[in-house]
Amino acid sequence: MQLTRLELLDFRNYERLEIAPGPGLTAFVGSNAQGKSNLLEAVAMLGTGKSFRTTRDADTVRIGSDLAVVRGEAEYESPADQVTLHRIVEAIYRSADEGQEIRL
């Protein structure tokens, strides 16, 4: 199976991202704290249903957003054997003193 498309919306440090990896090896290269591990985490969440970096899914929602969307498309042996996976994560809030909300 090969990932043919990855779309992120308000996931970690990504406001919006859409990539279409080609066949073969794909390498993510960049400076520290630019989001390379976040891309791998998103792919892992599609495959396993959970993050390998946190036990709280809400931690993957970009600060200032209420939810994150991770969407991927993968092909098995041919384009006719395509599957689409979605993962939607909601940030959880609770009321605090003086009417403010605190993200849990």
Phi and psi in degrees as a GROMACS rama.xvg file:
@    title "Ramachandran Plot"
@    xaxis  label "Phi"
@    yaxis  label "Psi"
@TYPE xy
-128.441  131.279  GLN-2
-71.7885  122.672  LEU-3
-107.158  -15.2382  THR-4
-158.364  139.134  ARG-5
-134.274  127.716  LEU-6
-125.838  129.912  GLU-7
-120.887  138.447  LEU-8
-133.128  115.805  LEU-9
53.8971  41.2347  ASP-10
-105.205  120.234  PHE-11
50.7175  -118.859  ARG-12
-92.4358  3.62414  ASN-13
-97.3578  117.962  TYR-14
-71.9223  -47.2183  GLU-15
-156.299  132.762  ARG-16
-147.929  139.192  LEU-17
-139.806  121.499  GLU-18
-131.377  153.636  ILE-19
-129.453  88.2429  ALA-20
-61.226  140.861  PRO-21
-82.3356  176.189  GLY-22
-66.6815  151.486  PRO-23
90.5931  -156.35  GLY-24
-78.8706  134.399  LEU-25
-119.352  129.034  THR-26
-116.186  136.916  ALA-27
-106.248  119.662  PHE-28
-124.892  137.555  VAL-29
174.58  175.568  GLY-30
-68.468  168.633  SER-31
-60.9933  149.311  ASN-32
60.3976  35.4242  ALA-33
-106.968  -7.61977  GLN-34
113.001  10.1412  GLY-35
-62.4288  -46.8838  LYS-36
-66.2119  -30.967  SER-37
-64.1868  -37.2466  ASN-38
-63.559  -44.9322  LEU-39
-64.8145  -37.9982  LEU-40
-62.7233  -41.1444  GLU-41
-62.5  -44.1727  ALA-42
-62.8692  -42.9287  VAL-43
-63.1567  -38.71  ALA-44
-63.8198  -34.3163  MET-45
-66.949  -38.3157  LEU-46
-79.8762  -34.4266  GLY-47
-112.396  -16.5396  THR-48
85.7963  2.53557  GLY-49
-149.95  163.765  LYS-50
-82.9582  145.896  SER-51
-92.3535  -0.185066  PHE-52
-108.878  -17.8986  ARG-53
-150.701  154.111  THR-54
-92.606  -10.8071  THR-55
-106.302  107.378  ARG-56
-55.935  -32.907  ASP-57
-60.3518  -21.8122  ALA-58
-65.3672  -18.902  ASP-59
-86.2008  -8.41219  THR-60
-79.7962  130.054  VAL-61
-59.0278  138.328  ARG-62
-55.4162  131.839  ILE-63
92.5262  -2.53215  GLY-64
-113.706  156.765  SER-65
-93.3651  -22.8657  ASP-66
-153.73  160.82  LEU-67
-124.387  147.256  ALA-68
-124.42  130.138  VAL-69
-120.148  123.092  VAL-70
-131.535  135.212  ARG-71
-138.213  151.196  GLY-72
-122.437  138.073  GLU-73
-136.475  150.798  ALA-74
-116.665  145.178  GLU-75
-85.8345  -101.405  TYR-76
-98.6129  -20.4816  GLU-77
-146.027  160.442  SER-78
-57.7494  -21.9583  PRO-79
-71.7762  -22.1904  ALA-80
-98.6472  58.5008  ASP-81
-102.035  144.007  GLN-82
-130.377  143.307  VAL-83
-116.336  131.321  THR-84
-118.663  140.031  LEU-85
-126.65  145.371  HIS-86
-139.115  118.81  ARG-87
-113.79  128.772  ILE-88
-122.402  131.641  VAL-89
-105.271  140.688  GLU-90
-77.3998  143.906  ALA-91
-110.81  132.145  ILE-92
-122.476  156.252  TYR-93
-135.715  154.903  ARG-94
-72.5223  143.906  SER-95
-120.125  179.672  ALA-96
-60.3848  151.234  ASP-97
62.1428  31.1533  GLU-98
74.8658  7.02677  GLY-99
-84.8349  155.848  GLN-100
-107.407  143.532  GLU-101
-116.494  129.957  ILE-102
-77.485  128.467  ARG-103
